């Protein structure tokens, strides 16, 4: 045999295979696609096995990780050189959310959607306190333009009590609301649920609130006069 040495024979076969695959790219791609359609279960098992092996090697092999990062960096560098001024699409928040929902409906279907829902639920249960803080911070940024740190500063400044009635947070069922001016969006303080409703029903009008105070005083005075008589 021309290649009695097993190492030389392996190298020769590897070189021959690479040359054959390069010359028959379309033919090999058609064969692979046909096999994938006829054997979807086997293809899924092999794909998951390869992905798991690649991830494990990336975590444990520093040389392989450095090689992958260098390849990715070089790929992005070539793309930036070929596209020095890529077109940017500026969208509003609603348009971006609509686009994300359409993409999710198109791609997250069947088993993939069930897996994603189960994974997200398990992650939330495992990191519940961290997820709640992150969700609250995102809500405060989106709704009032403040961070969770700013909210905690206001909470400490008010000693954990409502700015109007003085009810402590421990005696409330819900977290205190962020009171803000609807015209200027300036943050005024933290209020309990009932006091926040009170300002909302009065439409932030101090005249209405003063009239309500005068009305209560007059009613209390009439009751006290009636008792003395």
C-alpha positions in Angstrom: 0.0 0.0 0.0 1.3 3.5 -0.8 0.3 4.7 2.7 1.2 2.0 5.2 1.7 4.5 8.0 -1.8 5.1 9.6 -1.0 8.8 10.4 0.0 9.5 6.8 -3.1 7.6 5.5 -5.3 9.7 7.8 -3.7 12.9 6.6 -4.1 11.8 2.9 -7.8 11.0 3.4 -8.4 14.2 5.2 -6.9 16.2 2.4 -8.8 14.2 -0.2 -12.1 14.7 1.6 -11.6 18.4 1.9 -10.8 18.7 -1.8 -13.9 16.6 -2.7 -16.2 18.6 -0.4 -14.9 21.8 -1.9 -15.6 20.6 -5.5 -19.0 19.2 -4.7 -20.5 21.8 -2.4 -23.9 22.0 -4.0 -24.3 18.2 -4.3 -23.3 17.7 -0.7 -25.6 20.5 0.5 -28.5 18.9 -1.4 -27.7 15.5 0.2 -27.6 17.0 3.7 -30.9 18.8 3.2 -32.6 15.7 2.0 -31.3 13.7 4.9 -32.5 16.4 7.4 -36.0 16.3 6.0 -36.2 12.5 6.1 -34.6 12.2 9.6 -35.7 15.2 11.6 -35.4 13.5 15.0 -31.9 12.2 14.4 -30.9 15.6 13.0 -32.1 17.3 16.1 -30.2 14.9 18.4 -27.0 15.3 16.4 -27.4 19.1 16.3 -28.0 19.4 20.1 -25.0 17.1 20.7 -22.7 19.2 18.6 -23.9 22.5 20.1 -23.4 21.1 23.7 -19.9 19.9 22.8 -19.0 23.2 21.2 -20.2 25.1 24.3 -18.3 22.8 26.6 -15.1 23.2 24.6 -15.6 27.0 24.5 -15.8 27.1 28.3 -13.0 24.7 29.1 -10.4 25.3 26.3 -8.8 28.8 26.5 -7.0 28.3 23.1 -10.2 27.4 21.3 -12.0 30.4 23.0 -9.3 32.8 21.9 -9.5 31.4 18.4 -13.3 31.9 18.2 -13.0 35.4 19.6 -10.3 36.3 17.1 -12.3 35.0 14.3 -15.4 36.9 15.4 -13.4 40.1 15.8 -11.8 39.7 12.3 -15.2 39.0 10.8 -16.7 42.2 12.3 -13.7 44.2 11.2 -14.1 43.1 7.6 -17.8 43.9 7.7 -17.1 47.4 9.0 -14.5 48.0 6.2 -17.0 46.8 3.6 -19.8 48.8 5.1 -18.3 52.0 6.5 -21.7 53.8 6.6 -24.4 51.2 7.2 -28.0 52.5 6.9 -29.5 53.0 10.4 -33.3 52.7 10.8 -34.5 54.9 13.6 -37.8 53.7 15.1 -40.1 54.8 17.8 -40.7 52.7 20.9 -44.1 51.5 19.6 -42.7 50.5 16.2 -39.8 48.6 17.8 -42.2 46.8 20.1 -44.5 45.9 17.2 -41.6 44.6 15.2 -40.4 42.5 18.2 -43.9 41.0 18.7 -44.2 40.1 15.0 -40.7 38.4 15.1 -41.7 36.5 18.2 -44.9 35.3 16.7 -43.1 34.1 13.6 -40.2 32.3 15.3 -41.4 31.3 18.8 -43.9 28.6 17.8 -44.4 25.0 18.7 -41.7 23.3 20.9 -39.5 26.4 20.8 -42.2 28.6 22.4 -43.0 26.0 25.0 -39.3 25.7 25.9 -38.8 29.4 26.0 -41.9 29.9 28.3 -40.7 27.1 30.6 -37.1 28.4 30.7 -38.3 32.0 31.5 -40.6 30.8 34.2 -37.9 28.7 35.8 -35.4 31.6 35.7 -37.9 33.9 37.4 -38.6 31.5 40.1 -34.9 30.8 40.7 -34.0 34.6 40.7 -37.3 36.0 42.0 -35.9 38.8 44.1 -33.4 39.9 41.5 -36.1 39.7 38.7 -38.5 41.9 40.8 -35.9 44.5 41.4 -34.9 44.6 37.7 -38.6 44.8 36.6 -39.3 47.6 39.1 -36.2 49.5 37.9 -37.3 49.2 34.3 -40.9 50.3 35.2 -39.7 53.4 37.0 -37.3 54.4 34.2 -40.0 53.9 31.6 -42.9 55.5 33.5 -41.4 58.3 35.6 -37.8 58.7 34.3 -36.1 57.8 37.6 -34.1 54.8 38.8 -34.7 52.4 41.6 -31.9 54.2 43.6 -33.8 57.5 43.3 -37.0 55.8 44.5 -35.1 54.4 47.5 -33.7 57.8 48.3 -37.2 59.3 48.4 -38.4 56.4 50.5 -35.6 57.0 53.0 -36.2 60.8 53.0 -39.8 60.2 54.0 -38.9 57.5 56.5 -41.0 55.0 54.6 -44.2 56.9 55.2 -46.7 58.6 52.9 -46.0 62.2 52.3 -49.6 63.2 53.0 -51.2 60.9 55.6 -48.0 59.6 57.1 -49.0 55.9 56.9 -46.0 53.6 57.0 -45.2 51.2 54.2 -45.5 48.2 56.5 -49.2 49.0 57.1 -49.9 49.2 53.3 -50.8 46.4 51.0 -49.0 47.9 47.9 -45.8 49.7 47.4 -46.1 53.5 47.5 -46.9 55.3 44.3 -44.6 57.9 42.7 -46.5 61.2 42.7 -45.6 63.4 39.8 -46.9 66.5 38.0 -48.7 65.5 34.8 -47.8 68.8 33.2 -44.1 69.1 34.0 -43.4 65.4 34.9 -41.6 66.6 38.0 -41.4 64.0 40.8 -43.1 65.4 44.0 -42.9 62.4 46.4 -44.2 59.0 47.4 -47.9 58.5 48.3 -50.0 55.7 49.5 -52.7 54.3 47.3 -55.6 56.3 48.8 -53.7 59.6 48.9 -52.7 59.1 45.3 -56.3 58.5 44.3 -57.3 61.6 46.3 -55.0 63.8 44.2 -56.2 62.1 41.0 -59.9 62.6 41.7 -59.1 66.3 42.6 -57.1 66.6 39.4 -54.2 68.1 41.3 -56.3 71.2 42.0 -55.5 72.8 45.4 -58.7 74.9 45.3 -60.8 71.7 45.3 -58.8 70.3 48.2 -59.2 73.5 50.2 -62.9 73.4 49.7 -63.0 69.8 50.8 -61.1 70.8 54.0 -63.5 73.8 54.7 -66.4 71.5 54.1 -65.2 69.0 56.7 -64.4 71.7 59.2 -67.9 73.2 58.8 -69.6 69.8 59.2 -67.5 69.0 62.3 -68.4 72.5 63.8 -72.1 71.9 63.2 -71.9 68.5 64.9 -70.0 69.9 67.9 -72.6 72.8 68.2 -75.5 70.3 68.1 -73.9 68.2 70.9 -73.4 71.2 73.2 -77.0 72.3 72.7 
